[in-house]
Structure formats: C-alpha cells, structure tokens
C-alpha cells in the first residue's frame, strides 16, 4: 500500500534542486518539490503550502482543510503513526551523513 501524508513546507533549502524542508506532524524532513512547482507557482512561492508527500516527493498541493481531514482519517486508520515513526527512524539514520 502506498501512503501519502500531508506536510507543510517551512523553507526552501535549494532552489535549483527544488528541495524544501517540510513539517510532517512535527517531524522536519527534506523533500523534493519538483512535482508541485510550475511557471505560475515557482519554488519561491511554495513556503507555507500544504503538500501530499510520498517517498520523499511532494506529489501535489492541497489546502489546509484537506490536509487536516487527511491527517484525521489517517490517524483513525492508524497509518499516520506508523509513517511518522518510519520517517523519524529514517531521519535519525541520515543525521550527520554526508550529502
């Protein structure tokens, strides 16, 4: 099963590579935002956007109400907690690793 989880873009880390730091339930994670940018919505305008994240990529933008509802449903299903734990473990293993 593939799981996408909502997160909010906090900052742009690398404009050229389209990398941003996203807050996913309190966990900060760097993701690729190439799929959610366009000429009409450039990288620089993405801070504050809610996005649906899957395997390190922001797949689509969504509004805050959709993000909240998605998180509520995922929490009810118990999948959000498992995904957050996996992200925490992954983030912990990559801290201090060379880019």
Secondary structure in CASP SS format (residue, H / E / C, confidence):
PFRMAT SS
TARGET T0000
AUTHOR 0000-0000-0000
METHOD secondary structure of the structure
MODEL  1
X C 1.00
X C 1.00
X C 1.00
X C 1.00
X E 1.00
X E 1.00
X E 1.00
X E 1.00
X E 1.00
X E 1.00
X E 1.00
X E 1.00
X E 1.00
X E 1.00
X C 1.00
X C 1.00
X C 1.00
X C 1.00
X E 1.00
X E 1.00
X E 1.00
X E 1.00
X E 1.00
X E 1.00
X C 1.00
X C 1.00
X E 1.00
X E 1.00
X E 1.00
X E 1.00
X E 1.00
X E 1.00
X C 1.00
X H 1.00
X H 1.00
X H 1.00
X C 1.00
X C 1.00
X C 1.00
X C 1.00
X C 1.00
X C 1.00
X H 1.00
X H 1.00
X H 1.00
X C 1.00
X C 1.00
X C 1.00
X C 1.00
X E 1.00
X E 1.00
X E 1.00
X E 1.00
X E 1.00
X C 1.00
X C 1.00
X E 1.00
X E 1.00
X E 1.00
X E 1.00
X E 1.00
X E 1.00
X C 1.00
X H 1.00
X H 1.00
X H 1.00
X H 1.00
X H 1.00
X H 1.00
X H 1.00
X H 1.00
X H 1.00
X H 1.00
X H 1.00
X H 1.00
X H 1.00
X H 1.00
X C 1.00
X H 1.00
X H 1.00
X H 1.00
X H 1.00
X H 1.00
X H 1.00
X H 1.00
X H 1.00
X H 1.00
X H 1.00
X H 1.00
X H 1.00
X H 1.00
X H 1.00
X H 1.00
X H 1.00
X C 1.00
X C 1.00
X C 1.00
X C 1.00
X C 1.00
END
